[in-house]
């Protein structure tokens, strides 16, 4: 897939990933037909052909309408609250009309309720983190390898889990020592053939693997793509961009990016965090029964990094290298550990 094949939905999704925005701030979707809706549902681990999973969407819609009615006293139109199918809500939210803003409102609350349920399930599962991480790795590996087999220019692909020693060091170096703030316990790194392949690869990832709606807001780092300039320089993409209703929040980078004091100023990368949906049947025994109101999906935080081959090579040279990064991090930990302790003081 090249730049000429990107849709308005693709461009929106890539912008969100690069800028670290939140779909809760969006005013409309760009899913104009059931084919686009079904693709979006599948990447969120909902099967459009499964009656039970479509019934789950109905239940989420009912909860969302109830919340909006009770808490904010909104009078949700009957067409949005009951008459339209959940799949149709996505299309209504993508077209101008009297119900568009209502559909957006309901879908936002459905999104949050579903996420909360998936998180609640994770706290009660009789499985170890290792099993969850392995199932997530297998899911990502399978899809990335399918993309490579289909000819997408992913030249290198690697994944890793942060070892315990590295977790301790990172938390000792960070100003915040909350383990929940470490998003890269599970990391996937993709290298594409050329700079021009970055945007198309991000777009296809949102179609096949990464739900843009679960990119963690405020955790994206974009040191590679000046998106607005790239769009403006490409006639078809510029035409799509002109159709967008809302401008990106903040500057080109989407506001202040997460600051990593140990990275070299010349280090170039695209980095974002996703709460990846994972089907329960991939990790729990067949006889394990989850309360139906909690759904069939859990969420696993994972970090994704993307660069072109030339940039990736530069990132491993001199002050950019991982070895220098770790050395700067270790130096900071030593300072924090030994502050106020003289060489003569035991311990």
C-alpha positions as CSV (number, residue, x, y, z in Angstrom):
1,X,0.0,0.0,0.0
2,X,1.4,3.4,-1.1
3,X,0.5,7.0,-0.3
4,X,-1.9,7.0,-3.2
5,X,-4.0,4.2,-1.6
6,X,-4.5,5.8,1.8
7,X,-8.0,6.7,2.8
8,X,-9.2,9.5,5.0
9,X,-9.6,7.0,7.9
10,X,-5.9,5.9,7.4
11,X,-4.7,9.4,7.5
12,X,-6.7,10.1,10.7
13,X,-5.3,6.9,12.3
14,X,-1.7,7.7,11.4
15,X,-2.1,11.3,12.7
16,X,-3.4,10.0,16.1
17,X,-0.5,7.5,16.4
18,X,2.1,10.1,15.6
19,X,0.6,12.9,17.7
20,X,-0.5,10.8,20.7
21,X,-4.1,12.1,20.6
22,X,-7.2,10.5,22.1
23,X,-10.3,9.4,20.2
24,X,-12.4,10.9,23.0
25,X,-11.5,14.3,21.6
26,X,-12.6,13.4,18.1
27,X,-15.8,14.9,16.6
28,X,-16.4,12.3,13.9
29,X,-15.2,9.0,12.4
30,X,-14.2,8.3,8.9
31,X,-15.8,4.9,8.5
32,X,-18.2,5.3,5.6
33,X,-19.4,1.7,4.9
34,X,-19.8,-1.7,6.5
35,X,-16.6,-3.0,5.0
36,X,-14.6,-0.3,6.8
37,X,-16.6,-0.8,10.0
38,X,-16.0,-4.6,9.9
39,X,-12.3,-4.1,9.4
40,X,-12.2,-1.8,12.4
41,X,-14.2,-4.3,14.5
42,X,-11.9,-7.1,13.6
43,X,-8.7,-5.2,14.6
44,X,-10.5,-4.6,17.9
45,X,-11.1,-8.4,18.2
46,X,-14.8,-8.3,17.4
47,X,-16.0,-10.8,14.8
48,X,-18.8,-9.2,12.7
49,X,-20.1,-12.6,11.8
50,X,-20.4,-13.8,15.4
51,X,-23.9,-13.1,16.8
52,X,-22.7,-13.2,20.5
53,X,-20.0,-10.6,19.8
54,X,-22.4,-8.4,18.0
55,X,-24.8,-8.8,20.9
56,X,-22.0,-7.6,23.1
57,X,-21.9,-4.4,21.2
58,X,-25.6,-4.0,21.8
59,X,-25.0,-4.4,25.5
60,X,-22.2,-1.8,25.5
61,X,-24.5,0.6,23.6
62,X,-27.2,0.0,26.3
63,X,-24.7,0.7,29.1
64,X,-23.5,3.8,27.3
65,X,-27.0,5.2,26.8
66,X,-27.9,4.5,30.4
67,X,-24.8,6.3,31.6
68,X,-25.4,9.4,29.4
69,X,-29.0,9.5,30.5
70,X,-28.4,9.1,34.2
71,X,-25.2,11.2,34.7
72,X,-25.8,14.0,32.1
73,X,-29.6,13.8,31.6
74,X,-29.1,13.6,27.8
75,X,-32.1,12.6,25.8
76,X,-30.5,10.3,23.3
77,X,-32.6,10.0,20.1
78,X,-34.3,6.6,19.8
79,X,-32.6,5.9,16.4
80,X,-29.2,6.1,18.1
81,X,-30.2,4.6,21.5
82,X,-32.1,1.5,20.1
83,X,-33.1,1.5,16.5
84,X,-29.8,1.6,14.6
85,X,-27.6,-1.5,14.8
86,X,-24.2,-1.0,16.6
87,X,-22.4,-1.4,13.3
88,X,-24.5,1.4,11.8
89,X,-23.5,3.7,14.7
90,X,-20.0,3.9,13.3
91,X,-21.4,4.9,9.9
92,X,-23.8,7.5,11.4
93,X,-20.8,8.9,13.3
94,X,-19.0,9.4,10.0
95,X,-21.6,11.3,8.1
96,X,-23.1,14.7,8.6
97,X,-26.7,14.5,9.9
98,X,-28.9,15.0,12.8
99,X,-27.7,11.9,14.6
100,X,-23.9,12.3,14.0
101,X,-22.9,13.9,17.2
102,X,-25.1,11.6,19.3
103,X,-23.6,8.5,17.6
104,X,-20.1,9.9,18.4
105,X,-21.1,10.5,22.0
106,X,-22.4,7.0,22.5
107,X,-19.5,5.3,20.8
108,X,-17.0,7.2,23.0
109,X,-18.7,5.9,26.2
110,X,-18.9,2.4,24.7
111,X,-15.2,2.5,24.1
112,X,-14.5,3.4,27.7
113,X,-16.9,0.8,29.1
114,X,-15.4,-2.0,27.0
115,X,-11.8,-1.0,28.0
116,X,-12.7,-1.0,31.7
117,X,-14.3,-4.4,31.4
118,X,-11.2,-5.8,29.6
119,X,-9.0,-4.4,32.3
120,X,-11.2,-5.8,35.0
121,X,-10.9,-9.3,33.5
122,X,-7.1,-9.1,33.5
123,X,-7.0,-8.6,37.3
124,X,-8.9,-11.9,37.9
125,X,-7.4,-14.3,35.3
126,X,-5.7,-17.5,36.5
127,X,-2.8,-17.0,34.1
128,X,0.7,-15.7,34.6
129,X,2.1,-12.6,32.9
130,X,4.4,-14.8,30.9
131,X,1.5,-16.6,29.3
132,X,-0.3,-13.3,28.4
133,X,2.9,-11.8,27.0
134,X,3.5,-14.9,24.9
135,X,0.0,-14.9,23.5
136,X,0.5,-11.2,22.6
137,X,3.8,-11.9,20.9
138,X,2.3,-14.7,18.9
139,X,-0.5,-12.5,17.7
140,X,1.8,-9.7,16.6
141,X,4.3,-12.1,15.0
142,X,1.6,-13.8,13.0
143,X,0.2,-10.6,11.6
144,X,3.6,-9.0,10.9
145,X,4.8,-12.1,9.1
146,X,1.6,-12.1,7.0
147,X,2.3,-8.5,6.0
148,X,5.9,-9.4,5.1
149,X,4.7,-12.4,3.0
150,X,2.3,-10.1,1.2
151,X,5.1,-7.8,0.1
152,X,5.0,-5.0,2.7
153,X,8.5,-3.5,3.0
154,X,9.3,-4.6,6.6
155,X,12.9,-5.5,6.4
156,X,13.5,-6.2,10.1
157,X,11.3,-7.2,12.9
158,X,12.2,-8.0,16.5
159,X,10.5,-8.2,19.8
160,X,11.6,-8.3,23.4
161,X,10.5,-8.2,27.0
162,X,12.3,-5.9,29.5
163,X,14.3,-8.1,31.9
164,X,13.7,-7.6,35.6
165,X,17.1,-5.9,36.1
166,X,16.3,-3.5,33.3
167,X,12.9,-2.7,34.9
168,X,14.6,-2.0,38.3
169,X,17.2,0.2,36.6
170,X,14.6,2.1,34.6
171,X,12.4,2.7,37.7
172,X,15.4,3.8,39.7
173,X,16.3,6.3,37.0
174,X,12.8,7.7,36.5
175,X,11.5,10.5,38.6
176,X,8.3,8.4,39.0
177,X,8.9,5.0,40.5
178,X,5.5,3.6,39.7
179,X,5.7,0.3,37.9
180,X,2.5,1.1,36.1
181,X,4.3,3.9,34.2
182,X,6.6,1.4,32.5
183,X,5.0,0.9,29.2
184,X,7.8,-1.1,27.4
185,X,7.7,-4.3,29.3
186,X,6.7,-5.8,25.9
187,X,8.3,-4.1,22.9
188,X,8.1,-4.6,19.1
189,X,10.5,-2.9,16.7
190,X,9.9,-2.7,13.0
191,X,12.3,-1.4,10.4
192,X,11.1,-0.6,6.9
193,X,13.0,-0.4,3.7
194,X,12.9,3.4,3.1
195,X,11.7,6.6,4.6
196,X,8.8,6.7,2.1
197,X,7.5,3.4,3.5
198,X,6.9,4.7,7.0
199,X,3.4,6.2,6.6
200,X,2.0,3.4,4.5
201,X,3.3,0.9,7.0
202,X,1.7,2.7,9.9
203,X,-1.5,2.8,8.0
204,X,-1.5,-1.0,7.3
205,X,-0.7,-1.7,10.9
206,X,-3.9,0.2,12.0
207,X,-5.9,-1.9,9.4
208,X,-4.5,-5.3,10.5
209,X,-3.1,-5.1,14.0
210,X,-3.2,-1.9,16.0
211,X,-6.6,-0.3,16.9
212,X,-5.9,3.4,16.7
213,X,-8.5,3.9,19.4
214,X,-6.3,2.1,21.9
215,X,-3.1,4.1,21.2
216,X,-2.2,5.4,24.7
217,X,-2.7,9.2,24.6
218,X,0.3,11.4,25.4
219,X,2.9,8.6,25.0
220,X,3.8,9.0,21.3
221,X,7.2,10.2,20.2
222,X,7.6,11.2,16.5
223,X,11.1,12.2,15.6
224,X,10.9,11.2,12.0
225,X,7.8,12.3,10.1
226,X,6.7,16.0,9.7
227,X,3.2,14.8,8.9
228,X,1.7,18.1,7.9
229,X,4.6,18.9,5.5
230,X,4.4,15.4,4.0
231,X,0.7,15.6,3.4
232,X,1.0,19.1,1.9
233,X,3.6,17.8,-0.5
234,X,1.4,15.0,-1.8
235,X,-1.5,16.1,-3.9
236,X,-3.9,13.3,-3.1
237,X,-3.1,13.3,0.6
238,X,-3.4,17.1,0.7
239,X,-6.9,16.7,-0.8
240,X,-7.8,14.2,1.9
241,X,-6.4,16.4,4.6
242,X,-8.6,19.3,3.5
243,X,-11.6,17.2,4.2
244,X,-10.7,16.7,7.9
245,X,-13.1,18.6,10.1
246,X,-10.8,19.1,13.1
247,X,-7.2,20.3,13.1
248,X,-4.7,18.3,15.2
249,X,-4.4,19.4,18.8
250,X,-1.2,21.2,19.7
251,X,1.9,21.5,17.5
252,X,3.0,19.2,14.7
253,X,4.2,16.7,17.3
254,X,0.9,16.7,19.1
255,X,2.1,18.7,22.1
256,X,4.8,17.8,24.5
257,X,6.2,14.3,23.8
258,X,7.3,12.0,26.7
259,X,10.8,13.2,27.6
260,X,13.6,10.7,27.9
261,X,16.6,12.4,29.3
262,X,18.9,9.4,28.4
263,X,18.3,9.4,24.7
264,X,20.7,11.3,22.4
265,X,19.3,14.5,20.8
266,X,20.1,12.9,17.4
267,X,18.2,9.7,18.1
268,X,15.3,9.4,15.5
269,X,12.4,7.1,16.0
270,X,8.6,6.7,15.9
271,X,7.5,5.3,19.2
272,X,3.9,4.8,20.6
273,X,2.2,2.6,23.1
274,X,-0.9,0.5,22.5
275,X,-3.3,-1.3,24.7
276,X,-3.6,-4.3,22.4
277,X,-6.8,-6.2,22.5
278,X,-6.3,-10.0,23.0
279,X,-9.0,-12.6,22.8
280,X,-9.6,-14.4,26.1
281,X,-9.7,-17.8,24.3
282,X,-6.0,-17.3,23.5
283,X,-4.9,-17.4,27.1
284,X,-7.5,-19.1,29.4
285,X,-8.5,-22.7,29.7
286,X,-11.6,-23.7,27.7
287,X,-13.6,-24.5,30.9
288,X,-12.8,-21.1,32.4
289,X,-16.0,-19.0,32.6
290,X,-15.8,-15.2,32.5
291,X,-18.9,-13.3,33.5
292,X,-20.6,-12.4,30.2
293,X,-20.9,-8.7,31.1
294,X,-17.1,-8.5,31.0
295,X,-16.8,-9.6,27.4
296,X,-14.3,-11.7,25.5
297,X,-11.3,-9.3,25.2
298,X,-8.5,-8.3,27.5
299,X,-5.9,-5.6,27.0
300,X,-2.1,-5.8,27.0
301,X,0.2,-2.8,27.0
302,X,2.9,-2.9,24.3
303,X,5.3,-0.4,22.9
304,X,5.9,-0.2,19.1
305,X,8.9,1.4,17.5
306,X,9.3,2.1,13.8
307,X,12.1,3.5,11.7
308,X,13.5,3.2,8.2
309,X,16.6,1.2,7.5
310,X,19.0,4.2,7.1
311,X,17.8,5.8,10.3
312,X,17.9,2.6,12.2
313,X,21.6,2.2,11.3
314,X,22.3,5.8,12.4
315,X,20.5,5.1,15.7
316,X,23.1,2.5,16.5
317,X,26.2,4.7,16.1
318,X,28.0,6.8,18.6
319,X,26.0,8.6,21.2
320,X,22.8,7.3,19.7
321,X,23.7,3.7,20.5
322,X,21.8,1.6,23.0
323,X,25.1,1.0,24.9
324,X,25.5,4.8,25.4
325,X,21.9,5.1,26.4
326,X,22.3,2.4,29.0
327,X,25.5,4.0,30.3
328,X,23.8,7.4,30.8
329,X,20.9,5.6,32.6
330,X,23.3,3.7,34.9
331,X,25.2,6.9,35.7
332,X,21.9,8.5,36.8
333,X,21.0,5.5,39.0
334,X,24.4,5.6,40.7
335,X,24.0,9.3,41.5
336,X,20.6,8.7,43.0
337,X,21.8,5.7,45.0
338,X,25.0,7.2,46.3
339,X,23.8,10.8,46.9
340,X,25.0,11.9,50.4
341,X,27.0,8.7,50.9
342,X,30.8,9.3,51.3
343,X,33.3,6.7,50.1
344,X,34.2,6.0,53.8
345,X,30.6,5.2,54.7
346,X,29.9,1.5,54.7
347,X,26.8,0.3,52.8
